[in-house]
Amino acid sequence: MLLLYFKEPMNSGPLKGYRMNPEDFGVMLDEYYRARGWDERTAVPLKETLIKLDLAEVAEELEKRGFYGSP
């Protein structure tokens, strides 16, 4: 998935030769999801986030489809 892009060093730009540590990328990705109100495991917006954005109907549909159930 996204981690595939970080296996090889950057080949151009100011970060040429830099290769991101996959663990660091995972930490950053979790922080990104938290900051946006998304589930860190599934990357699906949290029900509360959708309601705050006046998208309760989307939250209801995702709930019907099992996105907010137990893993």
All heavy atoms as TSV, in Angstrom:
chain	resi	resn	atom	element	x	y	z
A	1	MET	N	N	0.842	-1.175	0.000
A	1	MET	CA	C	0.000	0.000	0.000
A	1	MET	C	C	0.888	1.240	0.000
A	1	MET	O	O	1.850	1.294	-0.738
A	1	MET	CB	C	-0.928	-0.055	1.211
A	1	MET	CG	C	-2.182	0.745	1.043
A	1	MET	SD	S	-3.438	0.122	2.182
A	1	MET	CE	C	-3.927	1.621	2.902
A	2	LEU	N	N	0.601	2.226	0.841
A	2	LEU	CA	C	1.396	3.453	0.863
A	2	LEU	C	C	2.840	3.211	1.273
A	2	LEU	O	O	3.729	3.908	0.821
A	2	LEU	CB	C	0.760	4.475	1.818
A	2	LEU	CG	C	-0.508	5.141	1.346
A	2	LEU	CD1	C	-1.084	6.023	2.444
A	2	LEU	CD2	C	-0.283	5.943	0.108
A	3	LEU	N	N	3.073	2.221	2.122
A	3	LEU	CA	C	4.438	1.966	2.568
A	3	LEU	C	C	5.358	1.553	1.430
A	3	LEU	O	O	6.560	1.706	1.532
A	3	LEU	CB	C	4.452	0.902	3.664
A	3	LEU	CG	C	3.919	1.350	5.012
A	3	LEU	CD1	C	3.932	0.180	5.990
A	3	LEU	CD2	C	4.703	2.498	5.571
A	4	LEU	N	N	4.800	1.054	0.342
A	4	LEU	CA	C	5.626	0.668	-0.790
A	4	LEU	C	C	6.419	1.845	-1.336
A	4	LEU	O	O	7.512	1.676	-1.851
A	4	LEU	CB	C	4.761	0.055	-1.892
A	4	LEU	CG	C	4.055	-1.249	-1.550
A	4	LEU	CD1	C	3.141	-1.660	-2.703
A	4	LEU	CD2	C	5.050	-2.345	-1.253
A	5	TYR	N	N	5.869	3.030	-1.230
A	5	TYR	CA	C	6.537	4.214	-1.760
A	5	TYR	C	C	7.751	4.615	-0.936
A	5	TYR	O	O	8.567	5.395	-1.371
A	5	TYR	CB	C	5.569	5.392	-1.838
A	5	TYR	CG	C	4.463	5.168	-2.827
A	5	TYR	CD1	C	3.167	4.936	-2.402
A	5	TYR	CD2	C	4.712	5.172	-4.188
A	5	TYR	CE1	C	2.140	4.717	-3.309
A	5	TYR	CE2	C	3.708	4.955	-5.109
A	5	TYR	CZ	C	2.424	4.729	-4.662
A	5	TYR	OH	O	1.419	4.509	-5.558
A	6	PHE	N	N	7.889	4.081	0.250
A	6	PHE	CA	C	8.974	4.495	1.126
A	6	PHE	C	C	10.072	3.450	1.252
A	6	PHE	O	O	10.972	3.596	2.044
A	6	PHE	CB	C	8.415	4.846	2.510
A	6	PHE	CG	C	7.486	6.020	2.464
A	6	PHE	CD1	C	6.124	5.846	2.567
A	6	PHE	CD2	C	7.983	7.297	2.271
A	6	PHE	CE1	C	5.269	6.930	2.500
A	6	PHE	CE2	C	7.133	8.382	2.195
A	6	PHE	CZ	C	5.779	8.203	2.306
A	7	LYS	N	N	10.018	2.391	0.457
A	7	LYS	CA	C	11.062	1.373	0.510
A	7	LYS	C	C	12.330	1.823	-0.193
A	7	LYS	O	O	13.418	1.404	0.156
A	7	LYS	CB	C	10.561	0.064	-0.090
A	7	LYS	CG	C	9.570	-0.638	0.799
A	7	LYS	CD	C	9.224	-2.005	0.256
A	7	LYS	CE	C	8.328	-2.713	1.251
A	7	LYS	NZ	N	8.046	-4.078	0.843
A	8	GLU	N	N	12.181	2.653	-1.197
A	8	GLU	CA	C	13.328	3.153	-1.949
A	8	GLU	C	C	13.598	4.601	-1.552
A	8	GLU	O	O	12.679	5.351	-1.250
A	8	GLU	CB	C	13.052	3.074	-3.450
A	8	GLU	CG	C	12.837	1.674	-3.962
A	8	GLU	CD	C	14.079	0.811	-3.839
A	8	GLU	OE1	O	15.195	1.347	-4.037
A	8	GLU	OE2	O	13.932	-0.381	-3.541
A	9	PRO	N	N	14.865	5.012	-1.590
A	9	PRO	CA	C	15.170	6.422	-1.291
A	9	PRO	C	C	14.538	7.355	-2.321
A	9	PRO	O	O	14.313	6.970	-3.467
A	9	PRO	CB	C	16.696	6.487	-1.385
A	9	PRO	CG	C	17.172	5.077	-1.312
A	9	PRO	CD	C	16.056	4.224	-1.832
A	10	MET	N	N	14.252	8.577	-1.894
A	10	MET	CA	C	13.735	9.591	-2.816
A	10	MET	C	C	14.779	9.788	-3.907
A	10	MET	O	O	15.975	9.796	-3.646
A	10	MET	CB	C	13.508	10.920	-2.085
A	10	MET	CG	C	12.566	10.825	-0.916
A	10	MET	SD	S	10.899	10.623	-1.513
A	10	MET	CE	C	10.021	10.647	0.020
A	11	ASN	N	N	14.327	9.961	-5.149
A	11	ASN	CA	C	15.289	10.073	-6.248
A	11	ASN	C	C	15.485	11.492	-6.757
A	11	ASN	O	O	16.272	11.716	-7.653
A	11	ASN	CB	C	14.915	9.139	-7.400
A	11	ASN	CG	C	13.548	9.440	-7.977
A	11	ASN	OD1	O	12.951	10.458	-7.658
A	11	ASN	ND2	N	13.058	8.553	-8.819
A	12	SER	N	N	14.778	12.454	-6.161
A	12	SER	CA	C	14.972	13.843	-6.581
A	12	SER	C	C	14.475	14.780	-5.492
A	12	SER	O	O	13.884	14.346	-4.498
A	12	SER	CB	C	14.215	14.104	-7.885
A	12	SER	OG	O	12.829	13.963	-7.672
A	13	GLY	N	N	14.716	16.047	-5.695
A	13	GLY	CA	C	14.236	17.065	-4.759
A	13	GLY	C	C	15.131	17.229	-3.541
A	13	GLY	O	O	16.197	16.623	-3.449
A	14	PRO	N	N	14.691	18.057	-2.598
A	14	PRO	CA	C	15.525	18.348	-1.433
A	14	PRO	C	C	15.750	17.137	-0.525
A	14	PRO	O	O	16.695	17.128	0.260
A	14	PRO	CB	C	14.750	19.434	-0.696
A	14	PRO	CG	C	13.364	19.392	-1.226
A	14	PRO	CD	C	13.452	18.810	-2.601
A	15	LEU	N	N	14.934	16.108	-0.653
A	15	LEU	CA	C	15.110	14.906	0.171
A	15	LEU	C	C	15.742	13.753	-0.619
A	15	LEU	O	O	15.645	12.592	-0.222
A	15	LEU	CB	C	13.768	14.466	0.763
A	15	LEU	CG	C	13.125	15.432	1.738
A	15	LEU	CD1	C	11.769	14.911	2.192
A	15	LEU	CD2	C	14.023	15.674	2.938
A	16	LYS	N	N	16.418	14.096	-1.707
A	16	LYS	CA	C	17.055	13.069	-2.541
A	16	LYS	C	C	17.944	12.184	-1.669
A	16	LYS	O	O	18.750	12.670	-0.885
A	16	LYS	CB	C	17.874	13.715	-3.652
A	16	LYS	CG	C	18.477	12.702	-4.593
A	16	LYS	CD	C	19.197	13.351	-5.734
A	16	LYS	CE	C	19.755	12.270	-6.641
A	16	LYS	NZ	N	20.344	12.837	-7.841
A	17	GLY	N	N	17.769	10.871	-1.803
A	17	GLY	CA	C	18.566	9.914	-1.046
A	17	GLY	C	C	17.951	9.529	0.299
A	17	GLY	O	O	18.367	8.565	0.921
A	18	TYR	N	N	16.942	10.279	0.752
A	18	TYR	CA	C	16.306	9.990	2.041
A	18	TYR	C	C	15.302	8.851	1.888
A	18	TYR	O	O	14.567	8.789	0.921
A	18	TYR	CB	C	15.582	11.239	2.573
A	18	TYR	CG	C	14.788	10.989	3.828
A	18	TYR	CD1	C	15.429	10.889	5.056
A	18	TYR	CD2	C	13.409	10.829	3.779
A	18	TYR	CE1	C	14.712	10.651	6.217
A	18	TYR	CE2	C	12.683	10.595	4.937
A	18	TYR	CZ	C	13.334	10.504	6.152
A	18	TYR	OH	O	12.614	10.255	7.287
A	19	ARG	N	N	15.315	7.951	2.852
A	19	ARG	CA	C	14.344	6.869	2.879
A	19	ARG	C	C	13.658	6.891	4.235
A	19	ARG	O	O	14.303	6.809	5.267
A	19	ARG	CB	C	15.017	5.521	2.674
A	19	ARG	CG	C	14.026	4.375	2.565
A	19	ARG	CD	C	14.730	3.070	2.239
A	19	ARG	NE	N	15.540	2.625	3.343
A	19	ARG	CZ	C	15.126	1.768	4.280
A	19	ARG	NH1	N	13.924	1.268	4.238
A	19	ARG	NH2	N	15.931	1.415	5.242
A	20	MET	N	N	12.343	7.027	4.226
A	20	MET	CA	C	11.590	7.110	5.470
A	20	MET	C	C	11.520	5.745	6.142
A	20	MET	O	O	11.294	4.735	5.489
A	20	MET	CB	C	10.168	7.623	5.222
A	20	MET	CG	C	9.352	7.733	6.488
A	20	MET	SD	S	7.724	8.417	6.202
A	20	MET	CE	C	8.120	10.144	6.251
A	21	ASN	N	N	11.663	5.753	7.448
A	21	ASN	CA	C	11.514	4.556	8.257
A	21	ASN	C	C	10.027	4.175	8.272
A	21	ASN	O	O	9.185	5.011	8.595
A	21	ASN	CB	C	12.019	4.878	9.663
A	21	ASN	CG	C	11.877	3.739	10.625
A	21	ASN	OD1	O	10.923	2.968	10.581
A	21	ASN	ND2	N	12.828	3.651	11.522
A	22	PRO	N	N	9.665	2.939	7.930
A	22	PRO	CA	C	8.251	2.547	7.900
A	22	PRO	C	C	7.533	2.735	9.236
A	22	PRO	O	O	6.353	3.076	9.268
A	22	PRO	CB	C	8.286	1.071	7.506
A	22	PRO	CG	C	9.580	0.888	6.809
A	22	PRO	CD	C	10.526	1.858	7.453
A	23	GLU	N	N	8.233	2.525	10.347
A	23	GLU	CA	C	7.610	2.725	11.656
A	23	GLU	C	C	7.262	4.196	11.872
A	23	GLU	O	O	6.194	4.517	12.395
A	23	GLU	CB	C	8.516	2.225	12.776
A	23	GLU	CG	C	8.670	0.713	12.821
A	23	GLU	CD	C	9.691	0.191	11.814
A	23	GLU	OE1	O	10.602	0.947	11.409
A	23	GLU	OE2	O	9.550	-0.979	11.410
A	24	ASP	N	N	8.159	5.087	11.455
A	24	ASP	CA	C	7.890	6.525	11.574
A	24	ASP	C	C	6.689	6.907	10.718
A	24	ASP	O	O	5.853	7.708	11.117
A	24	ASP	CB	C	9.108	7.350	11.149
A	24	ASP	CG	C	10.271	7.233	12.119
A	24	ASP	OD1	O	10.055	6.792	13.268
A	24	ASP	OD2	O	11.392	7.577	11.713
A	25	PHE	N	N	6.625	6.328	9.525
A	25	PHE	CA	C	5.497	6.615	8.649
A	25	PHE	C	C	4.188	6.170	9.302
A	25	PHE	O	O	3.190	6.883	9.266
A	25	PHE	CB	C	5.668	5.931	7.295
A	25	PHE	CG	C	4.512	6.160	6.370
A	25	PHE	CD1	C	4.359	7.375	5.728
A	25	PHE	CD2	C	3.561	5.177	6.164
A	25	PHE	CE1	C	3.276	7.608	4.879
A	25	PHE	CE2	C	2.479	5.393	5.325
A	25	PHE	CZ	C	2.342	6.612	4.682
A	26	GLY	N	N	4.193	4.996	9.921
A	26	GLY	CA	C	2.997	4.500	10.595
A	26	GLY	C	C	2.544	5.422	11.713
A	26	GLY	O	O	1.350	5.693	11.862
A	27	VAL	N	N	3.486	5.937	12.478
A	27	VAL	CA	C	3.161	6.875	13.557
A	27	VAL	C	C	2.557	8.149	12.979
A	27	VAL	O	O	1.538	8.651	13.465
A	27	VAL	CB	C	4.416	7.195	14.403
A	27	VAL	CG1	C	4.158	8.346	15.354
A	27	VAL	CG2	C	4.862	5.963	15.179
A	28	MET	N	N	3.172	8.665	11.927
A	28	MET	CA	C	2.667	9.891	11.297
A	28	MET	C	C	1.274	9.678	10.715
A	28	MET	O	O	0.403	10.551	10.820
A	28	MET	CB	C	3.627	10.359	10.197
A	28	MET	CG	C	4.916	10.896	10.753
A	28	MET	SD	S	6.202	11.341	9.542
A	28	MET	CE	C	5.398	11.569	8.029
A	29	LEU	N	N	1.047	8.514	10.122
A	29	LEU	CA	C	-0.253	8.234	9.530
A	29	LEU	C	C	-1.337	8.156	10.612
A	29	LEU	O	O	-2.425	8.713	10.442
A	29	LEU	CB	C	-0.199	6.932	8.737
A	29	LEU	CG	C	-1.392	6.598	7.870
A	29	LEU	CD1	C	-1.641	7.692	6.825
A	29	LEU	CD2	C	-1.197	5.255	7.186
A	30	ASP	N	N	-1.030	7.511	11.733
A	30	ASP	CA	C	-1.980	7.469	12.850
A	30	ASP	C	C	-2.310	8.867	13.355
A	30	ASP	O	O	-3.469	9.187	13.623
A	30	ASP	CB	C	-1.433	6.630	14.003
A	30	ASP	CG	C	-1.434	5.137	13.706
A	30	ASP	OD1	O	-2.080	4.721	12.729
A	30	ASP	OD2	O	-0.779	4.405	14.475
A	31	GLU	N	N	-1.298	9.723	13.476
A	31	GLU	CA	C	-1.520	11.102	13.923
A	31	GLU	C	C	-2.395	11.862	12.928
A	31	GLU	O	O	-3.265	12.649	13.318
A	31	GLU	CB	C	-0.189	11.821	14.105
A	31	GLU	CG	C	0.605	11.308	15.289
A	31	GLU	CD	C	1.984	11.928	15.393
A	31	GLU	OE1	O	2.284	12.899	14.645
A	31	GLU	OE2	O	2.768	11.439	16.213
A	32	TYR	N	N	-2.168	11.642	11.650
A	32	TYR	CA	C	-2.967	12.275	10.598
A	32	TYR	C	C	-4.430	11.872	10.733
A	32	TYR	O	O	-5.325	12.717	10.692
A	32	TYR	CB	C	-2.403	11.865	9.231
A	32	TYR	CG	C	-3.183	12.365	8.048
A	32	TYR	CD1	C	-2.933	13.628	7.524
A	32	TYR	CD2	C	-4.149	11.574	7.441
A	32	TYR	CE1	C	-3.642	14.098	6.424
A	32	TYR	CE2	C	-4.853	12.029	6.342
A	32	TYR	CZ	C	-4.600	13.289	5.835
A	32	TYR	OH	O	-5.306	13.745	4.758
A	33	TYR	N	N	-4.680	10.571	10.889
A	33	TYR	CA	C	-6.056	10.084	11.035
A	33	TYR	C	C	-6.717	10.665	12.283
A	33	TYR	O	O	-7.868	11.084	12.235
A	33	TYR	CB	C	-6.089	8.563	11.096
A	33	TYR	CG	C	-5.761	7.865	9.798
A	33	TYR	CD1	C	-5.334	6.548	9.788
A	33	TYR	CD2	C	-5.879	8.507	8.569
A	33	TYR	CE1	C	-5.039	5.890	8.597
A	33	TYR	CE2	C	-5.584	7.866	7.380
A	33	TYR	CZ	C	-5.168	6.554	7.400
A	33	TYR	OH	O	-4.885	5.921	6.231
A	34	ARG	N	N	-6.000	10.664	13.410
A	34	ARG	CA	C	-6.556	11.224	14.654
A	34	ARG	C	C	-6.910	12.691	14.481
A	34	ARG	O	O	-7.963	13.143	14.915
A	34	ARG	CB	C	-5.558	11.067	15.799
A	34	ARG	CG	C	-5.724	9.818	16.608
A	34	ARG	CD	C	-4.938	9.866	17.909
A	34	ARG	NE	N	-3.541	10.205	17.753
A	34	ARG	CZ	C	-2.570	9.337	17.478
A	34	ARG	NH1	N	-2.845	8.067	17.323
A	34	ARG	NH2	N	-1.327	9.736	17.361
A	35	ALA	N	N	-6.026	13.450	13.837
A	35	ALA	CA	C	-6.244	14.893	13.657
A	35	ALA	C	C	-7.486	15.172	12.819
A	35	ALA	O	O	-8.138	16.204	12.988
A	35	ALA	CB	C	-5.015	15.536	12.997
A	36	ARG	N	N	-7.836	14.262	11.955
A	36	ARG	CA	C	-9.004	14.451	11.088
A	36	ARG	C	C	-10.263	13.765	11.594
A	36	ARG	O	O	-11.316	13.862	10.987
A	36	ARG	CB	C	-8.682	13.957	9.680
A	36	ARG	CG	C	-7.953	15.053	8.941
A	36	ARG	CD	C	-6.850	14.548	8.074
A	36	ARG	NE	N	-6.110	15.665	7.521
A	36	ARG	CZ	C	-5.163	16.321	8.158
A	36	ARG	NH1	N	-4.846	16.012	9.384
A	36	ARG	NH2	N	-4.516	17.322	7.595
A	37	GLY	N	N	-10.130	13.060	12.723
A	37	GLY	CA	C	-11.299	12.393	13.280
A	37	GLY	C	C	-11.647	11.117	12.542
A	37	GLY	O	O	-12.826	10.796	12.378
A	38	TRP	N	N	-10.641	10.386	12.095
A	38	TRP	CA	C	-10.834	9.134	11.394
A	38	TRP	C	C	-10.370	7.989	12.285
A	38	TRP	O	O	-9.524	8.157	13.143
A	38	TRP	CB	C	-10.027	9.077	10.101
A	38	TRP	CG	C	-10.378	10.110	9.083
A	38	TRP	CD1	C	-11.421	10.987	9.104
A	38	TRP	CD2	C	-9.662	10.378	7.878
A	38	TRP	NE1	N	-11.407	11.780	7.985
A	38	TRP	CE2	C	-10.330	11.431	7.220
A	38	TRP	CE3	C	-8.531	9.839	7.306
A	38	TRP	CZ2	C	-9.898	11.927	6.003
A	38	TRP	CZ3	C	-8.102	10.347	6.093
A	38	TRP	CH2	C	-8.786	11.372	5.443
A	39	ASP	N	N	-10.899	6.802	12.039
A	39	ASP	CA	C	-10.452	5.615	12.750
A	39	ASP	C	C	-9.045	5.262	12.276
A	39	ASP	O	O	-8.804	5.157	11.074
A	39	ASP	CB	C	-11.418	4.459	12.468
A	39	ASP	CG	C	-11.046	3.207	13.223
A	39	ASP	OD1	O	-10.168	2.471	12.728
A	39	ASP	OD2	O	-11.631	2.967	14.290
A	40	GLU	N	N	-8.127	5.087	13.214
A	40	GLU	CA	C	-6.732	4.816	12.853
A	40	GLU	C	C	-6.550	3.451	12.203
A	40	GLU	O	O	-5.641	3.254	11.403
A	40	GLU	CB	C	-5.844	4.900	14.094
A	40	GLU	CG	C	-5.801	6.279	14.691
A	40	GLU	CD	C	-5.201	6.280	16.084
A	40	GLU	OE1	O	-4.277	5.489	16.343
A	40	GLU	OE2	O	-5.680	7.078	16.907
A	41	ARG	N	N	-7.400	2.514	12.523
A	41	ARG	CA	C	-7.268	1.158	11.997
A	41	ARG	C	C	-7.861	1.026	10.601
A	41	ARG	O	O	-7.313	0.344	9.739
A	41	ARG	CB	C	-7.944	0.176	12.958
A	41	ARG	CG	C	-7.723	-1.276	12.671
A	41	ARG	CD	C	-8.305	-2.175	13.749
A	41	ARG	NE	N	-9.624	-1.777	14.213
A	41	ARG	CZ	C	-10.770	-2.060	13.591
A	41	ARG	NH1	N	-10.764	-2.728	12.474
A	41	ARG	NH2	N	-11.925	-1.662	14.090
A	42	THR	N	N	-8.991	1.709	10.360
A	42	THR	CA	C	-9.704	1.537	9.089
A	42	THR	C	C	-9.633	2.744	8.152
A	42	THR	O	O	-9.984	2.631	6.988
A	42	THR	CB	C	-11.192	1.254	9.352
A	42	THR	OG1	O	-11.775	2.402	9.987
A	42	THR	CG2	C	-11.374	0.020	10.215
A	43	ALA	N	N	-9.230	3.891	8.661
A	43	ALA	CA	C	-9.186	5.148	7.904
A	43	ALA	C	C	-10.581	5.626	7.503
A	43	ALA	O	O	-10.725	6.426	6.586
A	43	ALA	CB	C	-8.275	5.038	6.683
A	44	VAL	N	N	-11.604	5.166	8.191
A	44	VAL	CA	C	-12.980	5.605	7.957
A	44	VAL	C	C	-13.278	6.751	8.920
A	44	VAL	O	O	-12.937	6.667	10.102
A	44	VAL	CB	C	-13.975	4.436	8.191
A	44	VAL	CG1	C	-15.411	4.915	8.124
A	44	VAL	CG2	C	-13.729	3.335	7.182
A	45	PRO	N	N	-13.887	7.822	8.459
A	45	PRO	CA	C	-14.240	8.909	9.376
A	45	PRO	C	C	-15.099	8.390	10.529
A	45	PRO	O	O	-15.994	7.561	10.324
A	45	PRO	CB	C	-15.037	9.882	8.509
A	45	PRO	CG	C	-14.579	9.612	7.121
A	45	PRO	CD	C	-14.287	8.132	7.079
A	46	LEU	N	N	-14.805	8.866	11.735
A	46	LEU	CA	C	-15.591	8.469	12.898
A	46	LEU	C	C	-17.013	8.996	12.767
A	46	LEU	O	O	-17.256	10.034	12.141
A	46	LEU	CB	C	-14.958	9.010	14.179
A	46	LEU	CG	C	-13.542	8.517	14.487
A	46	LEU	CD1	C	-12.966	9.289	15.663
A	46	LEU	CD2	C	-13.540	7.021	14.760
A	47	LYS	N	N	-17.930	8.287	13.367
A	47	LYS	CA	C	-19.332	8.690	13.345
A	47	LYS	C	C	-19.481	10.113	13.871
A	47	LYS	O	O	-20.188	10.939	13.290
A	47	LYS	CB	C	-20.145	7.704	14.191
A	47	LYS	CG	C	-21.619	7.890	14.126
A	47	LYS	CD	C	-22.320	6.771	14.911
A	47	LYS	CE	C	-23.807	6.895	14.813
A	47	LYS	NZ	N	-24.484	5.814	15.547
A	48	GLU	N	N	-18.793	10.419	14.960
A	48	GLU	CA	C	-18.866	11.754	15.564
A	48	GLU	C	C	-18.362	12.833	14.600
A	48	GLU	O	O	-18.881	13.944	14.562
A	48	GLU	CB	C	-18.042	11.804	16.859
A	48	GLU	CG	C	-18.516	10.864	17.933
A	48	GLU	CD	C	-18.084	9.399	17.730
A	48	GLU	OE1	O	-17.077	9.151	17.041
A	48	GLU	OE2	O	-18.800	8.517	18.236
A	49	THR	N	N	-17.335	12.500	13.840
A	49	THR	CA	C	-16.781	13.446	12.874
A	49	THR	C	C	-17.808	13.760	11.787
A	49	THR	O	O	-18.013	14.931	11.434
A	49	THR	CB	C	-15.506	12.866	12.232
A	49	THR	OG1	O	-14.556	12.589	13.263
A	49	THR	CG2	C	-14.902	13.826	11.223
A	50	LEU	N	N	-18.449	12.734	11.269
A	50	LEU	CA	C	-19.454	12.943	10.222
A	50	LEU	C	C	-20.640	13.754	10.749
A	50	LEU	O	O	-21.152	14.628	10.048
A	50	LEU	CB	C	-19.916	11.603	9.661
A	50	LEU	CG	C	-18.846	10.838	8.878
A	50	LEU	CD1	C	-19.320	9.436	8.557
A	50	LEU	CD2	C	-18.467	11.587	7.624
A	51	ILE	N	N	-21.047	13.500	11.978
A	51	ILE	CA	C	-22.153	14.255	12.563
A	51	ILE	C	C	-21.768	15.725	12.714
A	51	ILE	O	O	-22.566	16.613	12.380
A	51	ILE	CB	C	-22.587	13.619	13.900
A	51	ILE	CG1	C	-23.250	12.257	13.616
A	51	ILE	CG2	C	-23.523	14.536	14.670
A	51	ILE	CD1	C	-23.500	11.409	14.841
A	52	LYS	N	N	-20.533	15.997	13.168
A	52	LYS	CA	C	-20.064	17.389	13.286
A	52	LYS	C	C	-20.064	18.095	11.939
A	52	LYS	O	O	-20.258	19.304	11.862
A	52	LYS	CB	C	-18.643	17.430	13.866
A	52	LYS	CG	C	-18.563	17.209	15.332
A	52	LYS	CD	C	-17.112	17.309	15.769
A	52	LYS	CE	C	-16.918	16.796	17.164
A	52	LYS	NZ	N	-15.493	16.792	17.564
A	53	LEU	N	N	-19.829	17.336	10.881
A	53	LEU	CA	C	-19.795	17.903	9.526
A	53	LEU	C	C	-21.172	17.927	8.871
A	53	LEU	O	O	-21.295	18.175	7.677
A	53	LEU	CB	C	-18.827	17.100	8.654
A	53	LEU	CG	C	-17.357	17.156	9.071
A	53	LEU	CD1	C	-16.541	16.148	8.281
A	53	LEU	CD2	C	-16.816	18.569	8.882
A	54	ASP	N	N	-22.205	17.677	9.677
A	54	ASP	CA	C	-23.590	17.655	9.200
A	54	ASP	C	C	-23.788	16.565	8.147
A	54	ASP	O	O	-24.484	16.760	7.152
A	54	ASP	CB	C	-24.003	19.031	8.664
A	54	ASP	CG	C	-25.510	19.196	8.584
A	54	ASP	OD1	O	-26.229	18.504	9.334
A	54	ASP	OD2	O	-25.979	19.992	7.749
A	55	LEU	N	N	-23.149	15.421	8.387
A	55	LEU	CA	C	-23.257	14.284	7.488
A	55	LEU	C	C	-23.786	13.059	8.236
A	55	LEU	O	O	-23.319	11.929	8.051
A	55	LEU	CB	C	-21.902	13.970	6.857
A	55	LEU	CG	C	-21.350	15.039	5.919
A	55	LEU	CD1	C	-19.905	14.744	5.550
A	55	LEU	CD2	C	-22.211	15.149	4.670
A	56	ALA	N	N	-24.781	13.293	9.088
A	56	ALA	CA	C	-25.342	12.205	9.893
A	56	ALA	C	C	-25.889	11.083	9.014
A	56	ALA	O	O	-25.790	9.903	9.366
A	56	ALA	CB	C	-26.422	12.739	10.820
A	57	GLU	N	N	-26.456	11.440	7.855
A	57	GLU	CA	C	-27.005	10.408	6.973
A	57	GLU	C	C	-25.908	9.495	6.436
A	57	GLU	O	O	-26.129	8.293	6.243
A	57	GLU	CB	C	-27.816	11.023	5.825
A	57	GLU	CG	C	-27.029	11.864	4.837
A	57	GLU	CD	C	-26.701	13.287	5.299
A	57	GLU	OE1	O	-27.139	13.708	6.377
A	57	GLU	OE2	O	-25.983	13.966	4.547
A	58	VAL	N	N	-24.722	10.041	6.230
A	58	VAL	CA	C	-23.595	9.219	5.779
A	58	VAL	C	C	-23.172	8.286	6.921
A	58	VAL	O	O	-22.921	7.098	6.705
A	58	VAL	CB	C	-22.414	10.100	5.320
A	58	VAL	CG1	C	-21.194	9.246	4.999
A	58	VAL	CG2	C	-22.808	10.953	4.130
A	59	ALA	N	N	-23.111	8.826	8.137
A	59	ALA	CA	C	-22.766	8.014	9.295
A	59	ALA	C	C	-23.763	6.873	9.477
A	59	ALA	O	O	-23.375	5.729	9.756
A	59	ALA	CB	C	-22.709	8.880	10.553
A	60	GLU	N	N	-25.040	7.162	9.294
A	60	GLU	CA	C	-26.069	6.125	9.420
A	60	GLU	C	C	-25.884	5.036	8.365
A	60	GLU	O	O	-26.009	3.843	8.660
A	60	GLU	CB	C	-27.458	6.747	9.290
A	60	GLU	CG	C	-27.861	7.602	10.472
A	60	GLU	CD	C	-29.165	8.350	10.232
A	60	GLU	OE1	O	-29.915	7.977	9.300
A	60	GLU	OE2	O	-29.417	9.308	10.977
A	61	GLU	N	N	-25.576	5.447	7.155
A	61	GLU	CA	C	-25.371	4.467	6.077
A	61	GLU	C	C	-24.137	3.603	6.348
A	61	GLU	O	O	-24.168	2.385	6.143
A	61	GLU	CB	C	-25.239	5.180	4.727
A	61	GLU	CG	C	-25.154	4.256	3.545
A	61	GLU	CD	C	-26.384	3.390	3.340
A	61	GLU	OE1	O	-27.517	3.821	3.678
A	61	GLU	OE2	O	-26.228	2.255	2.848
A	62	LEU	N	N	-23.059	4.223	6.808
A	62	LEU	CA	C	-21.863	3.450	7.132
A	62	LEU	C	C	-22.138	2.476	8.279
A	62	LEU	O	O	-21.645	1.345	8.278
A	62	LEU	CB	C	-20.703	4.381	7.489
A	62	LEU	CG	C	-20.101	5.167	6.329
A	62	LEU	CD1	C	-19.061	6.149	6.826
A	62	LEU	CD2	C	-19.508	4.236	5.285
A	63	GLU	N	N	-22.942	2.918	9.235
A	63	GLU	CA	C	-23.298	2.044	10.347
A	63	GLU	C	C	-24.124	0.851	9.849
A	63	GLU	O	O	-23.874	-0.293	10.244
A	63	GLU	CB	C	-24.067	2.832	11.403
A	63	GLU	CG	C	-24.270	2.078	12.703
A	63	GLU	CD	C	-24.701	2.971	13.831
A	63	GLU	OE1	O	-25.503	3.920	13.575
A	63	GLU	OE2	O	-24.275	2.725	14.954
A	64	LYS	N	N	-25.067	1.094	8.959
A	64	LYS	CA	C	-25.875	0.010	8.376
A	64	LYS	C	C	-25.002	-0.994	7.650
A	64	LYS	O	O	-25.275	-2.194	7.640
A	64	LYS	CB	C	-26.898	0.567	7.379
A	64	LYS	CG	C	-28.076	1.243	7.986
A	64	LYS	CD	C	-28.998	1.733	6.871
A	64	LYS	CE	C	-30.020	2.717	7.377
A	64	LYS	NZ	N	-30.820	3.296	6.270
A	65	ARG	N	N	-23.947	-0.500	7.015
A	65	ARG	CA	C	-23.055	-1.374	6.240
A	65	ARG	C	C	-21.970	-2.028	7.094
A	65	ARG	O	O	-21.111	-2.725	6.563
A	65	ARG	CB	C	-22.418	-0.586	5.104
A	65	ARG	CG	C	-23.429	-0.129	4.084
A	65	ARG	CD	C	-22.799	0.745	3.029
A	65	ARG	NE	N	-23.792	1.243	2.108
A	65	ARG	CZ	C	-23.708	1.118	0.797
A	65	ARG	NH1	N	-22.680	0.506	0.245
A	65	ARG	NH2	N	-24.657	1.613	0.034
A	66	GLY	N	N	-21.994	-1.767	8.402
A	66	GLY	CA	C	-21.085	-2.445	9.310
A	66	GLY	C	C	-19.734	-1.791	9.521
A	66	GLY	O	O	-18.828	-2.401	10.078
A	67	PHE	N	N	-19.583	-0.548	9.108
A	67	PHE	CA	C	-18.311	0.123	9.284
A	67	PHE	C	C	-18.017	0.496	10.729
A	67	PHE	O	O	-16.876	0.725	11.084
A	67	PHE	CB	C	-18.237	1.390	8.418
A	67	PHE	CG	C	-17.947	1.106	6.971
A	67	PHE	CD1	C	-18.982	0.812	6.103
A	67	PHE	CD2	C	-16.667	1.124	6.487
A	67	PHE	CE1	C	-18.728	0.532	4.765
A	67	PHE	CE2	C	-16.394	0.858	5.161
A	67	PHE	CZ	C	-17.436	0.559	4.300
A	68	TYR	N	N	-19.036	0.580	11.553
A	68	TYR	CA	C	-18.842	0.983	12.943
A	68	TYR	C	C	-19.101	-0.156	13.917
A	68	TYR	O	O	-19.231	0.055	15.097
A	68	TYR	CB	C	-19.743	2.175	13.287
A	68	TYR	CG	C	-19.414	3.399	12.471
A	68	TYR	CD1	C	-20.405	4.077	11.782
A	68	TYR	CD2	C	-18.116	3.866	12.378
A	68	TYR	CE1	C	-20.104	5.198	11.023
A	68	TYR	CE2	C	-17.813	4.980	11.614
A	68	TYR	CZ	C	-18.805	5.632	10.952
A	68	TYR	OH	O	-18.511	6.746	10.199
A	69	GLY	N	N	-19.135	-1.376	13.429
A	69	GLY	CA	C	-19.348	-2.521	14.289
A	69	GLY	C	C	-18.048	-2.992	14.925
A	69	GLY	O	O	-16.977	-2.407	14.747
A	70	SER	N	N	-18.119	-4.069	15.640
A	70	SER	CA	C	-16.931	-4.667	16.254
A	70	SER	C	C	-16.034	-5.255	15.185
A	70	SER	O	O	-16.514	-5.720	14.150
A	70	SER	CB	C	-17.342	-5.761	17.222
A	70	SER	OG	O	-18.186	-5.237	18.215
A	71	PRO	N	N	-14.716	-5.238	15.447
A	71	PRO	CA	C	-13.787	-5.797	14.452
A	71	PRO	C	C	-13.952	-7.288	14.278
A	71	PRO	O	O	-14.464	-7.983	15.062
A	71	PRO	CB	C	-12.415	-5.468	15.009
A	71	PRO	CG	C	-12.583	-5.041	16.411
A	71	PRO	CD	C	-14.041	-4.738	16.603
